[in-house]
Amino acid sequence: MLNRTKLLMAAVLVAAPILACGAERAAHDPDRPNVLLVTMDTTRADRIGCYGYAGGTTPVLDRLALESIRYTRAFSTAGITPVAHASILTGLFPYQHGARVMFGSVEHRLGEEHPTLGTALRDGGWRTGAFVSAYPASEEFGLGRGFETFDSGVRDELRDEFRETPPRREGLWLDQTSVDAQRRGDATVDRALDWLAAGDAPFFAWVHLFDPHDHTLVPPAAVLERFGVPADGSGTRDQAYDPEIYFMDQQIGRLVGALKASGRYDNTVIVVTSDHGQGLGDHGWFQHRLLYQEQIHIPLLVKPVKTAGSNPGVESALVRNIDLFPTILALAGAEHPVETEGSVLPGIAEVAGSAGSAGSAGSTGPRIAYAEALIPLDTYSSPRLPKQQWDNLHMIVEGPWKLIHHAVTPSNGELYHLEDDPGEARNRWESEPEVRERLLGRLRAMGALHVVVKSEGEGTVDPEAERKLRSLGYIGG
């Protein structure tokens, strides 16, 4: 605790002159772009209209896509919320930023030594606020650094507030066992809109929406009925998925509408993505955490400020969620505080006035995507996971090839050609030894396979954390 306190004090002392400088810059340049980052929890790309889905789930995002660059080959770094968000906020792969599990034998908190979008934009003079809908994206995982306002809605005292004054909203709400673990998207957006309306300085707002994660917190009855789902809450979890995405899309529409009404829309960079997808029964698994495409392939829309140089369209190059850190800083005109593995997204350089989208720092060879799932080392990995997936999994994608290395049992390794086999049904691990060995070599050279295990006695389970995660389905299911 003493070392942690000293580090925090040192960070404040170092940041003070930077903050002063940033505030001065902001005062001299009030027209700098605003930034709105929306992360949609547990949202598959193939359930979004502009990605080809015909279910009518995302009319707001489909309209936004017409003014954005839509990335068709975007990859997350993990199938769990805190790890993926740590990569989004830092521009680093999990083995670099160190937050690798939900909780367990390896670190789960983002280290204070890593700059984040919050710290970089705050120090550059932006007003910073985060509005988070669930415990797995909260400050408990180190994700709150740099946000002058961090509103997670998962404080313990909310339990008593709920009992005294239940939220007056149409439709079903959470039971009291999990009210301090998640909140519905409309409640989160309410808080974000209040914050946006309270200041005129250039802002960076991160809004995290959790609705598609599970069916214990459902949209209003009218939304359920729109998709033919029983309004009494008796629908199955797969039935709830589309209406939850639709409800979340409507909340994004409230944010976009507020920006337009205030005249700030054209000067706001809007980035919408998901932390990971959802299995929905593919590959024998309904939830997330694994490294198949339905869980790792994510939607990504980037709307730059509206200028004569804007060139919305579709980009098919391989990109990663780590690329958002340098891209957002470039689009905002902010200084890049540290070299990262991420690089400016293709198609952004001209709009941002950047020198270009150079390859990742320190990388050699073609551009790759990386993701991991350290399942045996995570206390909250479900025992119901498919047996062969109970392993430390490391994924690498290069061109059309995707390899999933099983570190504990290498003979269970998987290799897929995504262009010929987008459903990952034909494992070519044995038939393509040259490809397999080349990709394994890249994994080893990156250092991704190195895992630092905590010493015995570290990482004792926090009963409150366990209760919250159990209420969200991370334990026991």
C-alpha positions in Angstrom: 0.0 0.0 0.0 2.9 2.4 0.9 4.5 1.9 -2.5 1.2 2.4 -4.3 0.7 5.6 -2.4 4.1 6.9 -3.3 3.6 6.1 -6.9 0.3 8.0 -7.0 1.9 11.0 -5.3 4.7 11.0 -7.7 2.3 10.7 -10.6 0.4 13.8 -9.4 3.6 15.8 -9.0 4.8 14.9 -12.5 1.4 15.5 -14.0 0.9 19.0 -12.5 2.9 21.0 -15.0 1.6 18.9 -17.8 -2.0 19.6 -16.7 -1.3 23.3 -16.5 0.2 23.3 -20.0 -2.8 21.3 -21.3 -5.3 23.7 -19.7 -3.4 26.7 -21.3 -3.5 25.0 -24.7 -7.2 24.3 -24.4 -7.9 27.9 -23.5 -6.1 29.0 -26.7 -7.7 26.4 -28.9 -11.3 25.9 -27.9 -12.2 24.5 -31.3 -10.1 21.4 -31.0 -12.1 18.2 -31.8 -14.2 16.5 -29.2 -13.9 12.8 -28.8 -16.7 10.3 -28.1 -15.7 6.7 -27.6 -18.5 4.2 -27.3 -17.7 0.6 -26.4 -20.5 -1.9 -26.8 -20.1 -4.9 -24.6 -20.5 -8.4 -26.0 -21.6 -7.2 -29.5 -20.9 -9.4 -32.5 -20.1 -7.6 -35.8 -22.5 -9.9 -37.7 -25.5 -8.7 -35.7 -25.1 -5.1 -36.9 -27.0 -3.9 -40.0 -24.0 -2.2 -41.7 -22.1 -5.4 -41.4 -24.8 -7.3 -43.3 -27.3 -8.3 -40.6 -31.0 -8.0 -41.7 -32.5 -8.2 -38.2 -33.2 -4.4 -37.9 -31.0 -4.1 -34.7 -29.0 -1.0 -35.5 -30.7 1.8 -37.4 -28.6 4.4 -35.6 -25.2 2.8 -36.2 -26.2 2.1 -39.8 -26.8 5.8 -40.4 -23.6 6.7 -38.6 -21.7 4.3 -40.8 -22.6 6.4 -43.8 -20.4 9.2 -42.3 -17.7 7.0 -40.9 -14.9 4.7 -42.0 -16.2 1.2 -41.4 -13.5 -1.4 -40.7 -14.5 -4.9 -41.8 -11.5 -6.8 -40.4 -11.1 -5.5 -36.8 -9.9 -7.8 -34.1 -10.1 -7.6 -30.3 -7.2 -8.7 -28.1 -9.4 -10.7 -25.7 -12.8 -12.2 -25.2 -13.3 -10.6 -21.8 -14.2 -7.0 -20.9 -11.4 -5.6 -18.7 -8.5 -7.1 -20.8 -10.0 -5.8 -24.1 -10.7 -2.4 -22.7 -7.2 -2.1 -21.3 -5.9 -2.6 -24.9 -8.3 0.0 -26.3 -7.2 2.6 -23.7 -3.5 2.0 -24.0 -2.7 0.8 -27.5 -1.0 -2.3 -26.1 -1.5 -6.0 -26.3 -2.3 -7.8 -23.1 1.2 -9.2 -22.6 2.4 -5.6 -22.8 -0.1 -3.8 -20.6 -0.2 -6.7 -18.1 -3.9 -7.0 -17.4 -4.5 -10.5 -18.7 -7.4 -12.1 -16.8 -10.6 -11.3 -15.0 -9.0 -12.4 -11.7 -6.6 -15.2 -10.9 -3.0 -16.3 -11.0 -1.8 -13.5 -13.2 -2.4 -9.7 -13.1 -5.9 -8.4 -13.8 -5.4 -4.7 -13.2 -3.9 -2.2 -15.7 -0.6 -1.0 -14.4 -0.3 2.7 -13.4 2.9 3.0 -15.5 0.9 2.9 -18.8 -0.5 6.1 -20.3 -4.1 5.8 -21.3 -6.4 7.8 -23.6 -7.8 9.3 -20.4 -4.4 10.5 -19.1 -3.1 11.7 -22.6 -6.2 13.7 -23.4 -6.6 15.1 -19.8 -3.0 16.2 -19.8 -3.5 17.8 -23.2 -6.3 19.9 -21.9 -9.4 18.0 -22.7 -12.3 17.6 -20.2 -12.5 13.9 -19.6 -15.4 11.7 -18.4 -16.2 8.0 -18.5 -19.6 6.5 -18.0 -19.4 2.7 -17.5 -22.3 0.3 -17.2 -20.9 -2.7 -15.4 -18.3 -3.9 -12.9 -16.0 -5.6 -15.4 -15.2 -2.2 -17.0 -14.9 -0.3 -13.7 -12.1 1.4 -11.8 -11.5 -1.9 -10.1 -9.5 -3.0 -13.1 -7.4 0.2 -13.4 -9.5 1.6 -16.3 -10.4 4.9 -14.6 -7.1 6.6 -14.8 -7.1 10.0 -16.5 -10.9 10.5 -16.2 -11.8 13.6 -14.1 -15.2 12.1 -13.9 -15.5 8.3 -13.7 -19.1 7.2 -13.2 -19.3 3.4 -13.1 -22.7 3.0 -11.4 -21.4 -0.1 -9.5 -20.8 1.4 -6.1 -21.9 -0.7 -3.1 -24.1 2.1 -1.7 -26.4 1.8 -4.7 -27.9 -1.3 -3.2 -29.5 0.7 -0.4 -30.6 3.5 -2.8 -32.3 0.9 -4.9 -34.2 -0.6 -2.0 -35.5 2.8 -1.0 -36.2 4.2 -4.4 -36.4 1.6 -7.2 -35.7 3.1 -10.6 -38.8 4.3 -12.3 -38.4 3.0 -15.8 -40.5 1.2 -18.2 -39.8 -2.5 -18.4 -38.0 -5.0 -16.1 -35.1 -4.1 -14.0 -32.4 -5.9 -12.1 -33.1 -7.9 -9.0 -31.4 -6.5 -5.9 -28.6 -9.0 -5.9 -26.9 -7.4 -8.8 -28.0 -3.7 -8.9 -24.4 -2.7 -7.9 -22.8 -4.8 -10.7 -24.5 -3.4 -13.8 -27.0 -0.9 -15.1 -29.1 -0.5 -18.2 -27.8 1.6 -21.0 -30.4 4.4 -20.6 -29.2 5.0 -17.0 -25.6 5.3 -18.2 -26.4 7.6 -21.1 -28.5 9.8 -18.7 -25.4 10.5 -16.7 -23.3 11.0 -19.8 -25.7 13.5 -21.3 -25.8 15.5 -18.0 -22.0 15.7 -18.1 -21.9 16.7 -21.7 -24.3 19.5 -21.1 -22.4 20.8 -18.1 -19.3 22.0 -19.9 -18.2 23.8 -23.1 -14.5 22.9 -23.2 -13.3 20.2 -25.7 -14.2 16.9 -24.2 -13.2 13.2 -24.3 -16.1 11.0 -23.2 -16.0 7.2 -23.0 -19.4 5.6 -22.8 -19.6 1.8 -22.1 -22.9 0.0 -22.7 -23.4 -3.5 -21.3 -26.9 -4.4 -22.4 -26.2 -7.4 -24.8 -24.0 -9.1 -22.2 -26.8 -11.1 -20.6 -30.6 -11.3 -20.3 -30.9 -10.5 -16.6 -31.3 -6.8 -17.3 -33.8 -6.4 -20.2 -35.0 -3.5 -22.3 -38.4 -2.0 -22.0 -41.4 -4.2 -22.9 -42.0 -2.3 -26.2 -38.5 -3.2 -27.4 -38.9 -6.9 -26.5 -42.2 -7.0 -28.2 -40.7 -5.4 -31.4 -38.6 -8.6 -31.7 -41.3 -11.0 -30.6 -39.8 -11.7 -27.2 -42.1 -12.2 -24.2 -42.3 -8.9 -22.2 -42.7 -10.8 -18.9 -39.0 -11.7 -18.9 -39.6 -15.4 -19.8 -37.6 -15.2 -23.0 -34.4 -17.2 -23.5 -31.0 -15.6 -23.5 -30.6 -16.0 -27.3 -34.0 -14.3 -27.8 -32.9 -11.3 -25.7 -29.7 -10.7 -27.7 -31.2 -8.7 -30.7 -33.6 -6.5 -28.7 -30.7 -5.7 -26.3 -28.5 -4.6 -29.2 -31.4 -2.5 -30.6 -32.0 -0.9 -27.2 -28.3 -0.1 -27.0 -28.3 1.3 -30.5 -31.2 3.7 -29.4 -29.0 4.9 -26.5 -26.2 5.7 -28.9 -28.8 7.6 -30.9 -29.5 9.8 -27.8 -25.8 10.6 -27.6 -25.6 11.5 -31.3 -28.8 13.5 -31.1 -27.5 15.5 -28.2 -24.3 16.4 -30.1 -26.3 17.5 -33.1 -28.7 19.6 -31.0 -25.8 21.3 -29.3 -24.0 22.0 -32.6 -21.0 19.9 -31.6 -21.6 16.9 -33.9 -19.5 18.0 -36.8 -16.5 18.8 -34.6 -16.7 15.5 -32.7 -14.7 12.4 -33.5 -17.0 9.4 -32.8 -15.6 5.9 -32.4 -17.9 3.0 -31.9 -16.6 -0.5 -31.3 -17.2 -3.6 -29.1 -14.8 -5.2 -26.6 -15.7 -8.6 -27.9 -18.5 -10.7 -29.4 -20.6 -13.6 -28.1 -20.6 -17.3 -28.9 -24.4 -17.7 -29.3 -23.8 -21.4 -29.6 -21.1 -21.3 -32.3 -18.3 -23.8 -31.6 -20.3 -25.3 -28.8 -20.3 -22.2 -26.5 -22.9 -19.5 -25.9 -20.9 -16.9 -24.0 -17.5 -15.3 -24.7 -13.9 -15.7 -23.6 -12.7 -17.9 -26.5 -10.8 -16.8 -29.6 -13.1 -17.8 -32.5 -14.3 -15.1 -34.9 -17.7 -14.7 -33.4 -16.0 -13.5 -30.2 -12.9 -11.8 -31.5 -14.0 -10.1 -34.8 -15.5 -6.8 -33.7 -17.4 -3.9 -35.4 -15.5 -0.6 -35.7 -16.8 2.7 -37.0 -14.7 5.9 -36.9 -16.4 9.2 -37.8 -13.8 12.0 -38.1 -14.6 15.6 -37.7 -16.5 16.9 -40.7 -14.0 18.5 -43.0 -13.5 18.8 -46.8 -10.9 16.1 -46.4 -13.2 13.5 -44.8 -13.5 10.4 -46.8 -15.9 7.9 -45.3 -16.0 4.5 -46.7 -15.2 0.9 -46.1 -11.7 -0.4 -45.1 -10.8 -4.0 -45.4 -7.3 -3.9 -44.0 -6.5 -6.0 -40.9 -6.8 -3.7 -37.8 -6.8 -4.2 -34.1 -8.4 -2.5 -31.1 -4.9 -1.4 -30.0 -4.9 0.9 -33.0 -7.6 3.1 -31.4 -5.2 4.7 -28.9 -2.9 6.4 -31.6 -5.8 7.0 -34.0 -7.9 8.9 -31.5 -4.9 11.0 -30.4 -4.1 11.7 -34.1 -7.7 12.7 -34.9 -7.9 14.9 -31.8 -4.6 16.6 -32.5 -3.2 15.5 -29.2 0.4 14.5 -28.4 1.3 10.8 -28.4 2.9 10.3 -25.0 4.5 6.9 -25.6 5.4 4.5 -28.3 2.8 1.7 -28.6 2.2 -1.4 -30.5 -0.9 0.1 -32.1 -0.6 2.4 -35.1 -2.9 4.9 -36.8 -5.7 3.1 -38.6 -5.6 2.9 -42.4 -7.7 5.7 -44.0 -7.2 8.1 -41.1 -3.9 9.7 -42.0 -5.2 12.2 -44.5 -8.1 13.3 -42.2 -5.9 13.6 -39.1 -3.0 15.3 -40.9 -0.8 12.4 -39.7 2.3 11.2 -41.4 0.7 7.9 -42.1 -0.3 4.6 -40.6 3.1 3.0 -40.0 3.5 -0.6 -38.8 3.4 -1.5 -35.2 6.4 -0.5 -33.1 9.0 -3.1 -33.1 7.2 -5.4 -35.4 8.7 -7.3 -38.3 6.9 -9.0 -41.2 3.2 -8.5 -42.3 0.7 -6.8 -40.0 -0.8 -9.2 -37.4 -3.7 -9.3 -34.9 -3.2 -11.0 -31.5 -5.6 -12.1 -28.8 -5.3 -14.4 -25.8 -7.4 -16.3 -23.3 -5.5 -17.6 -20.2 -8.3 -19.8 -19.1 -6.6 -22.1 -16.5 -5.1 -19.0 -14.9 -8.4 -17.1 -14.5 -10.4 -17.9 -11.4 -13.6 -17.1 -13.2 -13.2 -19.3 -16.2 -16.4 -21.4 -16.5 -16.0 -25.1 -15.9 -18.6 -25.6 -18.7 -16.2 -24.4 -21.4 -15.5 -27.0 -24.1 -12.9 -29.4 -22.8 -10.3 -28.8 -25.5 -10.4 -25.0 -24.8 -9.4 -25.4 -21.2 -5.9 -24.1 -22.0 -3.8 -20.9 -22.3 -4.8 -19.8 -25.7 -2.9 -17.4 -27.9 -4.2 -16.3 -31.3 -2.4 -14.7 -34.2 -3.9 -13.6 -37.5 -1.7 -12.8 -40.5 -3.3 -12.3 -43.9 -6.0 -15.0 -44.3 -4.4 -17.3 -41.8 -5.5 -17.6 -38.2 -3.6 -19.7 -35.6 -4.8 -20.6 -32.1 -1.9 -22.0 -30.0 -2.8 -24.2 -27.0 0.2 -23.6 -24.7 -0.7 -26.4 -22.3 -1.6 -29.0 -24.9 0.0 -27.9 -28.2 -1.4 -31.0 -30.0 -4.8 -29.3 -29.8 -3.6 -26.3 -31.8 -5.8 -24.8 -34.5 -5.1 -23.3 -37.9 -7.8 -21.8 -40.2 -7.9 -20.0 -43.5 -10.5 -17.4 -42.9 -11.2 -16.5 -46.5 -11.9 -20.1 -47.4 -13.3 -21.1 -44.1 -14.9 -18.1 -42.3 -16.7 -20.4 -39.9 -13.5 -22.0 -38.7 -14.7 -25.5 -39.3 -11.7 -27.0 -41.0 -8.6 -27.2 -38.8 -5.4 -27.2 -41.0 -2.9 -27.6 -38.1 -1.5 -30.8 -39.5 -1.9 -30.1 -43.2 -0.1 -26.7 -43.3 3.1 -27.2 -41.3 5.0 -24.3 -42.9 2.2 -21.8 -42.1 1.9 -23.2 -38.6 5.6 -23.0 -37.8 5.9 -19.5 -39.2 3.0 -18.2 -37.1 4.2 -20.0 -34.0 7.6 -18.4 -34.6 6.0 -14.9 -34.7 4.2 -15.6 -31.4 7.4 -16.6 -29.7 9.3 -13.7 -31.1 6.6 -11.2 -29.8 7.0 -12.5 -26.3 3.3 -13.2 -26.1 3.7 -16.6 -24.7 5.6 -15.4 -21.6 3.2 -15.4 -18.6 4.2 -14.1 -15.1 2.4 -16.1 -12.5 1.7 -14.5 -9.1 3.6 -15.9 -6.1 1.6 -18.2 -3.7 -0.7 -16.2 -1.5 -1.2 -13.3 -3.9 -4.5 -12.5 -5.5 -6.9 -13.6 -2.7 -10.5 -13.5 -4.0 -12.4 -10.4 -2.9 -15.8 -11.6 -1.7 -17.5 -8.5 -3.0 -15.9 -8.8 -6.4 -16.9 -12.5 -6.5 -20.5 -11.6 -5.6 -20.7 -9.0 -8.4 -19.1 -11.3 -11.0 -21.3 -14.2 -9.9 -24.4 -12.0 -10.4 -23.2 -11.3 -14.0 -22.8 -15.0 -14.8 -19.0 -15.1 -14.6 -19.1 -17.7 -11.9 -21.1 -20.9 -11.9 -22.2 -20.7 -15.5 
